[in-house]
Amino acid sequence: MRVAIIGAGLQARRRAAAIRKLGDELAVVCTAHDETARKLAKEMDCEHSTEWT
């Protein structure tokens, strides 16, 4: 399953790790804060975005 996460804080990091552990694909991290999205996306090897519409 491909999954997107909205937000890039502590809970997003926990969810990203759980997604990986389950064998699913984290497709994108989306948050209003570009630098935060970039950082988590780089760690999780996925895309990032500041727009979710």
Buried (B, 14 or more C-beta within 10 A) or exposed (E): EEBBBEBBEEEBBEBBEEBBEEEEEBBBBBBEEEEBBBBBBEEBEBEBBEEEE
